[in-house]
């Protein structure tokens, strides 16, 4: 999960304004189902997708969530169903990890069992990291600074997503994948 900072940035945006644990569980579960599905299927069926392009979309997913948190879609008069969006981006995030695993040239012997075990480990790591983030956010929400800094924090999330997407787009063009 240390290299999964892009996933954690996205999930931080997802839980940023979720105040009920039930809502957090629903959204994180939708993300994890999407993530797990394309992680396993992407490796098993050897999807031939550019990791740079998938990771660019992952960066844009961070932008999307930050823009949503900043009220951008509301101002445009559009209210996407965030459950569908989070589940859909979970599919993209899982595909991103699948492309990394495909590059490793894994042995097909016991591949499904190893993928499932790996995925369970990733999800456990994600739950631990997200739990720490949620505790920190819950404490932050009780301070007077939260309201004023929430906009700045989401602007930073948006900027991080732009940097991630731009880095991957540059990698796509300069690595010879294009």
C-alpha positions in Angstrom: 0.0 0.0 0.0 3.0 2.3 0.3 3.0 2.6 -3.5 -0.8 2.8 -3.5 -0.8 6.5 -2.5 -3.0 7.3 -5.6 -5.6 4.9 -4.3 -5.4 6.3 -0.8 -5.7 9.9 -2.2 -8.8 8.9 -4.1 -10.3 7.2 -1.0 -9.5 10.1 1.2 -11.5 12.3 -1.2 -14.3 9.7 -1.1 -14.6 9.7 2.7 -13.8 13.4 3.1 -17.4 14.5 3.7 -18.8 11.1 4.9 -19.7 11.4 8.5 -21.5 8.1 9.1 -19.5 4.9 9.3 -22.2 3.1 7.4 -21.7 5.4 4.4 -17.9 5.0 4.6 -18.3 1.2 4.6 -20.7 1.3 1.6 -18.4 3.5 -0.5 -15.2 1.6 0.4 -16.9 -1.7 -0.3 -18.0 -0.5 -3.7 -14.5 0.7 -4.5 -13.0 -2.6 -3.2 -15.3 -4.8 -5.2 -14.4 -2.9 -8.4 -10.7 -2.9 -7.5 -10.7 -6.6 -6.7 -12.6 -7.6 -9.9 -10.3 -5.9 -12.4 -7.2 -6.7 -10.4 -7.9 -10.5 -10.7 -9.5 -10.5 -14.1 -7.0 -8.1 -15.6 -4.1 -10.4 -14.6 -5.9 -13.7 -15.4 -7.0 -12.6 -18.8 -3.8 -10.6 -19.4 -5.6 -7.3 -20.4 -3.2 -5.5 -22.7 -3.7 -2.0 -21.5 -1.0 0.7 -21.1 -0.2 1.1 -17.4 0.5 4.8 -18.1 -2.9 5.5 -19.5 -4.7 3.6 -16.7 -2.6 5.4 -14.1 -3.4 8.7 -15.8 -7.2 8.0 -15.4 -6.4 7.1 -11.7 -4.9 10.6 -11.3 -8.0 12.0 -13.0 -10.2 10.1 -10.5 -8.5 12.0 -7.7 -9.3 15.2 -9.6 -12.9 14.1 -10.1 -13.5 13.4 -6.4 -11.8 16.7 -5.3 -13.9 18.6 -7.8 -17.0 16.9 -6.5 -16.0 17.7 -2.9 -15.5 21.4 -3.9 -19.1 21.5 -5.2 -18.0 21.6 -8.8 -20.6 19.2 -10.2 -23.4 20.9 -8.2 -22.4 24.3 -9.6 -22.7 22.7 -13.1 -26.2 21.5 -12.3 -25.2 17.8 -12.4 -25.4 15.3 -9.5 -23.7 12.0 -10.5 -24.5 9.0 -8.3 -21.3 8.8 -6.3 -21.8 5.1 -5.6 -21.6 4.3 -9.3 -18.7 6.7 -9.8 -16.7 5.2 -6.8 -17.4 1.6 -8.0 -16.4 2.5 -11.6 -13.2 4.2 -10.5 -12.6 1.1 -8.3 -12.6 -0.9 -11.6 -10.0 1.5 -13.0 -7.8 1.4 -9.9 -7.8 -2.4 -9.9 -6.8 -2.4 -13.6 -3.9 -0.1 -12.7 -2.6 -2.6 -10.2 -3.3 -5.5 -12.7 -1.1 -3.8 -15.3 1.8 -3.6 -12.7 1.4 -7.3 -12.0 1.2 -8.2 -15.6 4.6 -6.6 -16.1 6.1 -9.1 -13.6 5.5 -12.1 -15.9 3.8 -14.2 -13.2 3.8 -17.9 -13.3 0.4 -19.3 -14.3 0.8 -22.2 -11.8 -1.4 -21.3 -8.8 -2.0 -17.9 -10.2 -5.7 -17.5 -9.2 -4.9 -18.6 -5.6 -1.9 -16.2 -5.4 -3.9 -13.4 -6.8 -6.7 -13.9 -4.3 -4.2 -14.0 -1.4 -2.4 -10.9 -2.8 -5.7 -9.0 -3.2 -6.8 -9.9 0.4 -3.4 -8.5 1.6 -3.9 -5.3 -0.5 -7.4 -4.9 0.9 -6.3 -5.4 4.5 -3.5 -2.8 4.0 -6.0 -0.5 2.5 -8.4 -0.9 5.4 -5.6 -0.2 7.9 -4.4 2.9 6.1 -7.9 4.2 5.5 -8.8 3.6 9.2 -5.8 5.8 10.2 -6.9 8.4 7.7 -10.5 8.3 9.0 -9.4 8.7 12.6 -7.3 11.7 11.7 -10.1 13.2 9.6 -12.6 12.6 12.4 -10.4 14.4 14.9 -9.8 17.2 12.4 -13.5 17.6 11.8 -13.9 18.6 15.5 -11.6 21.5 15.1 -12.6 25.1 14.1 -10.1 24.9 11.2 -11.9 22.1 9.4 -14.4 24.3 7.5 -11.8 26.7 6.3 -9.2 24.2 5.4 -11.5 21.7 3.8 -11.5 23.7 0.6 -7.7 24.0 0.6 -7.3 20.3 1.3 -9.6 19.4 -1.6 -7.7 21.9 -3.8 -4.5 20.1 -2.9 -6.2 16.8 -3.7 -7.2 18.2 -7.1 -3.6 19.4 -7.7 -2.2 16.0 -6.7 -4.5 14.3 -9.2 -3.3 16.7 -11.9 0.3 16.0 -11.1 -0.3 12.2 -11.1 -2.2 12.3 -14.4 0.4 14.6 -16.0 3.2 12.4 -14.9 1.6 9.3 -16.4 0.7 11.1 -19.6 4.3 12.2 -20.0 5.4 8.7 -19.3 3.1 7.4 -21.9 4.5 9.6 -24.6 8.2 9.5 -23.6 8.3 5.7 -22.8 7.5 4.7 -26.4 4.0 3.3 -25.4 2.3 5.8 -27.7 
